[in-house]
Amino acid sequence: MPEVNPFRRDPVVVEAKGFGVVAIPYAPASDWIMAVLTGGPDTMVHTLCRAKDRAPLIDALINDVITAEDLSQASYDALDSVAPFRWWETTRLIMLSAAQAFTGRTVVAGMDPSALTIGQWCAGVYHLATENADDKGKFKFDAMLSDPPAGVEDDDDWGTGDSAALFAAARSMPGQK
């Protein structure tokens, strides 16, 4: 996954297979959060794209020019480009931040989703979720966060490295056997 600038405030441009380029103007974290909460990560492009692209995108979907899977992939690509996490990690951090018990932590920390980029928001949520965790707790949180959803292949680190070395590293953490 390429390095992502969490401070980025320029438009997001993604390719929707069968449709072409779709632009998403800069939107604060609050807009991305509401888009995930109301439509899920599969609809980010449709929800946040420029108004002039929305109707043609819907028409292309209705007329089978673009598939729902193509639209979902473009949405995942958009999420991958705005936060320093994979799209499913970003989605999980958004969902965590919307949980009633966690929302209070963001408020107390002074985080304002209308003033932050979605990359900044997710980095802040990650920090709040792990700041008091011991090594074992952080490892468990990172494992839960990075576990790809069913049917998604993560080609970054899992499966491409030495599994024995990964397990040995995990066992060497304090409190592990």
N, C-alpha and C positions, 0 to 999 in steps of 0.2 A: 504494500500500500504506500503510495507516495506521501511525503511529508505534507501536512496540512497546516496552514496558518490560521490559528483560532481567532485572530483579530480581523480576519478578512471581512470587508464590507462591500465588496464588489459583486456584481451579478454572478449567478451560477449558470453556466451553460452546459447542457447535457444533450446527448444524442438519443433520441427516441427512435429505435429501429422501426422502419416502415413509415415514419413521419418526418424525421429530420431533427434539426436543432430546436431546442426549447430553452428559453431564457427564463430564469427566476430572478426577479429583481432582489436587491438586498432586503432582507426582512429581519427584524430582531428575533431573539430567542423566543419571545412570547408567541410570535406567529408560527414558528416551527413547532413549538410545543402544542399549540391548539390544533395544528394540522395533524399531528400524530395522534393526539387524544380523540379527535373527531373522526378521522378517516383512516388512521393507521399509516405505517411507513410506505405502503404500496401506492398511496395516492398523493405523495408529496408534490410531484411535478404538476399534476392537474390542479391541486389546491393552491399552490403558491406561484404558478407561472403568470406571466403577464396576461392581462385581461384579453388582449388581442389574440393570444395563442390558445386560450381556453376553449372557445367554441370550435375552432378547427380541430383541436385535439380530441374533443368529444365526438365530433363528426367522424374523424378517422377511426375512432374506436367503434362507433356504431356501425360504420360501413366496412368493418374488418380490414382496414388498411393497416391498423396497428392492433396488436393483441394486448390483452390485459397483462400478460407476462412481460411484453415489451415496455409497457407503461410502468409496471412495477420495477423493472430493471433500471429504467431511467430515474425513477424515484430513489432507488438504492444508490445509484451513481451520484445523485445530488447530495444525499446524506453523507456518503463517503467523502465528498469534496468540501464539506463545511465544518467538520469537527475532527479532532485528532484521534478518532476511533472508527472502527468499522461500522457500517450502517446499523447492524443489529445492536451493537454496543451503544451507539448514540440513542437508538430507540429505547433500550433498557434504561439508560440514564435519564431520559426524558420521563419515562413511566415512573421511575423511582422518585424523581423530583416532584411528580404530581400526587404522590401518595400523601395523604393527610399528615401522617407522622413526620414525613421528611420535608414537606413544604415549610413547616415551622423553622426547620434548621436553615433553609435558604433565606428566610426572612430575617432571622436573628443574625445571620452572617452578612446581611446587607446586600444580598444578591437581588438585582432587579432585572427580570427577564426582558423588560421593554428597553433596557439600556445596554444589554450585552448581546454579543453575537451568539449563535447557537454553539459554536466551538468554545467560547469562553464559559457559557452556561454549563455545558457538559463537563468541562475541565473542573469547574467549581464544584459541581455535584459529585464528581469522582473524588475530589479532595475531601469534601465533607463526609463522604461514605467511608473513606479509608483512613482519615487522619488519626483516629484513636485505635486503630486495629493493630494487633501484634502481627508478626510475620505470618503466622498461620492464618489469621483472619483475613489479612490482605491477599494471601495466596488463594484462599477460598473465594473471596470476592472477585478477584481477577479471573479465576477459572470460570466462575458462573457468568461473568460479564462477557468473556471472550468465546464461550461455547457457541458455535454457529447454530442457527435454527435448523430443524430437520430439513433435509434436502439441499442445504447450502454447503458447498465445499469452500473451506477457507484455505487458500493456497499460500498464506503468509508463512507461518512457522510450524503449525501443527501438521504432523505427518511428513514433513520434509526433513526434519532433523533426526537426531539419534534419540529414540524413545528411551533407551536405557539411561542415557545421560540426563534426560529430562526427569525421569523418575528418581534417579540418584540425587539430583539437585533438590527435588522436593523432599526427599527423605532426610537430607542433610540440614533442613531448616530446623530451628529450635523447636523442641516439642514433638518432633516426628521420630518414628522408629525405622 
